[in-house]
Amino acid sequence: MTSTLRIVTSVAQTSMAALRRLQQCQSTGITAVSHLHTSSRASADMHYKMLVLGGGSGGISMSARMKRLFGAENVAVVEPSETHYYQPIWTLVGAGAKTSASSARHTASVMPAGVKWVKSKVQEINPENNTIRTDDGKEISYEYLIIALGLQLHFEKIKGLPEGFEHPKIGSNYSIQTVEKTWKALKDFKAGNAVFTFPNTPVKCAGAPQKIMYLSDAYLRKTGKRNEARVIYNTSLPVLFGIKKYADSLWDIVKQRDLQINLRQNLIEVRADKQEAVFENLDKPGETTVFEYEMLHVTPPMGPNLIVKSSPLGDEAGWLDLDKDYLQHKKYPNVFGIGDCTNLPTAKTGAAVAAQSAVLSRTISMILKNQKPDKIYDGYTSCPLVTSYKSVILAEFDYNGQPLETFPINQAKESRIMYHMKADVMPHLYWHGLLRGLWGGPGPYRKLMHLGMK
Ligand SMILES: Cc1cc2nc3c(=O)[nH]c(=O)nc-3n(C[C@H](O)[C@H](O)[C@H](O)COP(=O)(O)OP(=O)(O)OC[C@H]3O[C@@H](n4cnc5c(N)ncnc54)[C@H](O)[C@@H]3O)c2cc1C
């Protein structure tokens, strides 16, 4: 074992032990619920003091925290999926470094014990009368609501998709249905263009569209095919990455490795039968370029969750309209939100969810005590930019795009230890820390180091 791996493993082991200690200490004590508002529960089929919509990263971590605040019997989570996925690992699944099975657990196994799992889809949210309706016709009323519905993928907005995925040579790390197709396209690569895309919309984990490019480049080098390949990143953005400190390092890497970056190029059509991808130049609308490909990785356009968008809770674009400091809805004080479905002006990541979960928990506990929330979310988010099978640049920053780094090293430099953090430590912290409401708060990596030192 290398010394860096030993350090990471030891941090992971001490952190897990600390998490277990924390878990043993925390009781499920009830905090008195004050009446900020009233709920109409007369006609509803079910009623919960705390209702959580969505059982992804934000929904499960908040339900664990809310169980401690309200008691398990007072909390319910509405989530239709039988399987819960740790999406960040899909980057490595698409590159053949992890299996897709390693990203999945039964939803039942991550649901906090005693919390009610309503296995349905939310169809409608009615904040005026504090109810929601599910697709199987149930009406559920609530006193407090947390919305954690994630965002919507829109493969269908690209002509030729999603049906194009039935052809080989094309994949996407953004969905469990298509992530293994990325690995197959990479494994089967012979010669030609390997094309990677970034859409003209907000996305979750804005680094993921290029991480798979670096991994593919590394794989093609390892297998002796790199001389036969042209590696091309066509991005809608005018920059390679939004934060200059990290973008500067990434530009150095793409130059060294001969990766072609084309800015302001937006994928609009895939002709999968001909292995052609059509891009529009966003600076010259109507001007298109056709790229033949031997491998295509698609990052789909993304948008607000459609249920939020069609409710009175969305902003003009449809994202959940929250106070950016306290994560409380701007119009409905008993409604809160977390994660990708929100309009918080920061990068949408699981690390942001971890930071938000502690702030939101504090906001709600203060409101229950009729006190003013006192913990402010600074926009902390993080993106481990995987640059090969053994290196990561760990970007961490706040609402203002200012780096908020954890480690006493230059995090803009490629680091092997950060790769192990991403590939080996973070999944454990996710399953055993974040989802149990035991890990989070401003600077989750900082918290990890703190736990590791206890
Ligand atoms: C390829 C990839 C790589 C990534 N890499 C990283 C990374 O390295 N680091 C990082 O921090 N983050 C990363 N992320 C981002 C991270 O996974 C997300 O930001 C995080 O999962 C957001 O959590 P969430 O709870 O907001 O949404 P999700 O975890 O997506 O959960 C939303 C939940 O809502 C449910 N839902 C949707 N509609 C309804 C409905 N109508 N009714 C009921 N339930 C519904 C869904 O089934 C889902 O369970 C990556 C994501 C991808 C796809």
The ligand as an SDF file (V2000), in Angstrom:
LIG
                    3D

 53 58  0  0  0  0  0  0  0  0999 V2000
  -22.1040   11.7940  -13.2830 C   0  0  0  0  0  0  0  0  0  0  0  0
  -22.2640   12.5640  -12.0020 C   0  0  0  0  0  0  0  0  0  0  0  0
  -21.1410   12.8970  -11.2750 C   0  0  0  0  0  0  0  0  0  0  0  0
  -21.2580   13.6200  -10.1070 C   0  0  0  0  0  0  0  0  0  0  0  0
  -20.1310   13.8800   -9.3850 N   0  0  0  0  0  0  0  0  0  0  0  0
  -20.2150   14.5190   -8.2000 C   0  0  0  0  0  0  0  0  0  0  0  0
  -19.0660   14.7080   -7.4020 C   0  0  0  0  0  0  0  0  0  0  0  0
  -17.9620   14.2840   -7.7390 O   0  0  0  0  0  0  0  0  0  0  0  0
  -19.1920   15.3610   -6.2330 N   0  0  0  0  0  0  0  0  0  0  0  0
  -20.4040   15.8270   -5.8090 C   0  0  0  0  0  0  0  0  0  0  0  0
  -20.4830   16.3990   -4.7230 O   0  0  0  0  0  0  0  0  0  0  0  0
  -21.5420   15.6710   -6.5550 N   0  0  0  0  0  0  0  0  0  0  0  0
  -21.4670   15.0160   -7.7320 C   0  0  0  0  0  0  0  0  0  0  0  0
  -22.6080   14.8040   -8.4860 N   0  0  0  0  0  0  0  0  0  0  0  0
  -23.8600   15.5190   -8.1420 C   0  0  0  0  0  0  0  0  0  0  0  0
  -24.6750   14.8870   -7.0320 C   0  0  0  0  0  0  0  0  0  0  0  0
  -24.9200   13.5280   -7.2850 O   0  0  0  0  0  0  0  0  0  0  0  0
  -25.9990   15.6430   -6.9100 C   0  0  0  0  0  0  0  0  0  0  0  0
  -25.7390   17.0250   -6.8320 O   0  0  0  0  0  0  0  0  0  0  0  0
  -26.7910   15.2040   -5.6890 C   0  0  0  0  0  0  0  0  0  0  0  0
  -27.1870   13.8650   -5.8420 O   0  0  0  0  0  0  0  0  0  0  0  0
  -28.0130   16.1080   -5.4930 C   0  0  0  0  0  0  0  0  0  0  0  0
  -28.8420   15.6080   -4.4970 O   0  0  0  0  0  0  0  0  0  0  0  0
  -30.4210   15.8930   -4.5380 P   0  0  0  0  0  0  0  0  0  0  0  0
  -30.9920   15.2710   -3.3400 O   0  0  0  0  0  0  0  0  0  0  0  0
  -30.6550   17.3420   -4.7780 O   0  0  0  0  0  0  0  0  0  0  0  0
  -30.9180   15.1630   -5.8560 O   0  0  0  0  0  0  0  0  0  0  0  0
  -30.9180   13.5790   -6.1330 P   0  0  0  0  0  0  0  0  0  0  0  0
  -29.8720   12.9020   -5.3230 O   0  0  0  0  0  0  0  0  0  0  0  0
  -30.8530   13.4480   -7.6140 O   0  0  0  0  0  0  0  0  0  0  0  0
  -32.3300   13.0890   -5.5880 O   0  0  0  0  0  0  0  0  0  0  0  0
  -33.5560   13.5290   -6.1190 C   0  0  0  0  0  0  0  0  0  0  0  0
  -34.5820   12.4610   -5.7250 C   0  0  0  0  0  0  0  0  0  0  0  0
  -35.8980   12.9520   -6.0100 O   0  0  0  0  0  0  0  0  0  0  0  0
  -36.6570   11.8590   -6.5170 C   0  0  0  0  0  0  0  0  0  0  0  0
  -37.7690   12.4300   -7.2890 N   0  0  0  0  0  0  0  0  0  0  0  0
  -37.7290   13.0850   -8.4680 C   0  0  0  0  0  0  0  0  0  0  0  0
  -38.9690   13.4210   -8.8580 N   0  0  0  0  0  0  0  0  0  0  0  0
  -39.8130   12.9590   -7.8980 C   0  0  0  0  0  0  0  0  0  0  0  0
  -41.2120   13.0040   -7.7160 C   0  0  0  0  0  0  0  0  0  0  0  0
  -42.0330   13.5790   -8.6150 N   0  0  0  0  0  0  0  0  0  0  0  0
  -41.7330   12.4440   -6.5940 N   0  0  0  0  0  0  0  0  0  0  0  0
  -40.9450   11.8850   -5.6470 C   0  0  0  0  0  0  0  0  0  0  0  0
  -39.6040   11.8020   -5.7730 N   0  0  0  0  0  0  0  0  0  0  0  0
  -39.0530   12.3340   -6.8950 C   0  0  0  0  0  0  0  0  0  0  0  0
  -35.6790   11.0730   -7.3580 C   0  0  0  0  0  0  0  0  0  0  0  0
  -36.1350    9.7380   -7.5600 O   0  0  0  0  0  0  0  0  0  0  0  0
  -34.4220   11.1520   -6.4950 C   0  0  0  0  0  0  0  0  0  0  0  0
  -34.3330   10.0720   -5.6030 O   0  0  0  0  0  0  0  0  0  0  0  0
  -22.5370   14.0470   -9.6570 C   0  0  0  0  0  0  0  0  0  0  0  0
  -23.6820   13.6980  -10.3880 C   0  0  0  0  0  0  0  0  0  0  0  0
  -23.5490   12.9570  -11.5460 C   0  0  0  0  0  0  0  0  0  0  0  0
  -24.7890   12.5540  -12.3070 C   0  0  0  0  0  0  0  0  0  0  0  0
  1  2  1  0
  2  3  1  0
  2 52  2  0
  3  4  2  0
  4  5  1  0
  4 50  1  0
  5  6  2  0
  6  7  1  0
  6 13  1  0
  7  8  2  0
  7  9  1  0
  9 10  1  0
 10 11  2  0
 10 12  1  0
 12 13  2  0
 13 14  1  0
 14 15  1  0
 14 50  1  0
 15 16  1  0
 16 17  1  0
 16 18  1  0
 18 19  1  0
 18 20  1  0
 20 21  1  0
 20 22  1  0
 22 23  1  0
 23 24  1  0
 24 25  2  0
 24 26  1  0
 24 27  1  0
 27 28  1  0
 28 29  2  0
 28 30  1  0
 28 31  1  0
 31 32  1  0
 32 33  1  0
 33 34  1  0
 33 48  1  0
 34 35  1  0
 35 36  1  0
 35 46  1  0
 36 37  1  0
 36 45  1  0
 37 38  2  0
 38 39  1  0
 39 40  1  0
 39 45  2  0
 40 41  1  0
 40 42  2  0
 42 43  1  0
 43 44  2  0
 44 45  1  0
 46 47  1  0
 46 48  1  0
 48 49  1  0
 50 51  2  0
 51 52  1  0
 52 53  1  0
M  END
$$$$
